[in-house]
Amino acid sequence: MNAIVAEVRRRGRVSFAEFMGLALYHPEAGYYTKPRPGPGPAGAAGDFLTAPTASPVFARTIAALVAGLEGALGEALTFVELGSGEGLFLAPFLAALPEPPANGTRRVIAVEAAEWARSRIAERCPGVEVVAALAAARWPEGAVVLFASELYDALPAHRVTVHDGALAEFFVEADARGDLCWRLGEPSAPEILTYLGECGLTLAEGQVAEIRPAVRAIHAGHLSWCGHGGVALILDYGHPGRRLYDPRARRGGSLVGYRHHTLVDDVLADPGEVDITAHVNFDDLEHGASDAGWERGELRPLGLFLTSHGALSQLPPAVRRGEPLTPLEWGELGEVKRLLTPVGMGADLKVLAQGRGRPWQAYLRLAAPPPADA
Ligand SMILES: C[S@@+](CC[C@H](N)C(=O)[O-])C[C@H]1O[C@@H](n2cnc3c(N)ncnc32)[C@H](O)[C@@H]1O
């Protein structure tokens, strides 16, 4: 029997958040725990595409941003990636990052829960400190850039609905044949009952929503680690709460699975073999920032964020010069379009930029659009 199904059976009934935790992070059978082909374009061996693997222009743009911040501050930064996977962002990012300013030593830290992925990062990215949890890394001495791509949408979420006027939670059970099935019950913890009300939101009868009451404190903890201030760039699928939980827009919630680049509706089927994700409520991250004494920040669609940080200057030279393109360059241009155009990934993925202190002021100056008459 599948080890995750066996564990659900052993526990009797688990909240969907517990199930999602097992399906993704079970010590032997979890989707992210087992070595597997990394993200990449459809047709490749993986299950889904991420922004860092869509085009090298993504990593080059972030590298230019970090170099710009170091230049503005006149000192080397500590760059932390949370949830690095196997280093598919870090490798091209490091290749594109210029030497740091003479003042200070640049540190690059990869935080990744999966052991096999940590080994891949160490092979791919020499010189990077690779740790299983941020708390295991030595505290930074100066400013920090904290970067995360699709970390929070891969954290376990509770699934709730309103049934006969009362909030109910979805649980998962194994039936007599060993198939997993849904059960509705009373919320498993007080914070599930109060979460939406504290955000000033209510669900309509029958509306389904995924919520992560724990994320606010998790994010505040990440930012607090930065100590002397810095900039956080959080890339994820999601919306502010008012939009995410609007019954007219998303009555059935945002929970989906991915396998071989195909949407999987039944996220309980074949656990450990399917990537499961639910949108982020960016309000959680804004509240987490306030709790940590950081600015709540600004949320932009990925395409707009990248172009406001000079992504167009990272395009292949022939594109920038308007010269005829080779088939390879046409291919590269197609990949970049995914990131920059205001449909698909360029619009659906968002970047939340937050900060504290001098690095945040420097960031805001870098992100500002040039004056119209410049
Ligand atoms: C959806 S993948 C994203 C990987 C990569 N950032 C990308 O964009 O391709 C999420 C990654 O976060 C890791 N992860 C999840 N929770 C974590 C935690 N608490 N600490 C460190 N890594 C975590 C998972 O093991 C997985 O590799």
The ligand as a MOL file (V3000), in Angstrom:
LIG
                    3D

  0  0  0     0  0            999 V3000
M  V30 BEGIN CTAB
M  V30 COUNTS 27 29 0 0 0
M  V30 BEGIN ATOM
M  V30 1 C 7.2750 24.3460 -5.4170 0
M  V30 2 S 8.9130 23.9340 -4.9690 0 CHG=1
M  V30 3 C 9.7500 25.3710 -5.5990 0
M  V30 4 C 11.1930 25.1170 -5.9360 0
M  V30 5 C 11.9410 26.3120 -6.5150 0
M  V30 6 N 11.9170 27.4580 -5.6410 0
M  V30 7 C 11.3970 26.7090 -7.8830 0
M  V30 8 O 10.8470 27.8110 -8.0370 0
M  V30 9 O 11.5340 25.9010 -8.8060 0 CHG=-1
M  V30 10 C 8.9540 24.2030 -3.2050 0
M  V30 11 C 10.2700 23.8090 -2.5720 0
M  V30 12 O 10.2850 24.2990 -1.2230 0
M  V30 13 C 10.8260 23.2890 -0.3870 0
M  V30 14 N 10.3100 23.5340 0.9750 0
M  V30 15 C 9.0560 23.4100 1.4210 0
M  V30 16 N 8.9540 23.7670 2.7180 0
M  V30 17 C 10.1840 24.1560 3.0910 0
M  V30 18 C 10.7320 24.6570 4.2950 0
M  V30 19 N 9.9830 24.8410 5.3850 0
M  V30 20 N 12.0460 24.9580 4.3240 0
M  V30 21 C 12.8100 24.8020 3.2250 0
M  V30 22 N 12.3500 24.3220 2.0510 0
M  V30 23 C 11.0530 24.0170 1.9790 0
M  V30 24 C 10.3460 21.9990 -1.0140 0
M  V30 25 O 11.1310 20.8850 -0.5920 0
M  V30 26 C 10.5050 22.3020 -2.4970 0
M  V30 27 O 11.7910 22.0060 -2.9650 0
M  V30 END ATOM
M  V30 BEGIN BOND
M  V30 1 1 1 2
M  V30 2 1 2 3
M  V30 3 1 2 10
M  V30 4 1 3 4
M  V30 5 1 4 5
M  V30 6 1 5 6
M  V30 7 1 5 7
M  V30 8 2 7 8
M  V30 9 1 7 9
M  V30 10 1 10 11
M  V30 11 1 11 12
M  V30 12 1 11 26
M  V30 13 1 12 13
M  V30 14 1 13 14
M  V30 15 1 13 24
M  V30 16 1 14 15
M  V30 17 1 14 23
M  V30 18 2 15 16
M  V30 19 1 16 17
M  V30 20 1 17 18
M  V30 21 2 17 23
M  V30 22 1 18 19
M  V30 23 2 18 20
M  V30 24 1 20 21
M  V30 25 2 21 22
M  V30 26 1 22 23
M  V30 27 1 24 25
M  V30 28 1 24 26
M  V30 29 1 26 27
M  V30 END BOND
M  V30 END CTAB
M  END
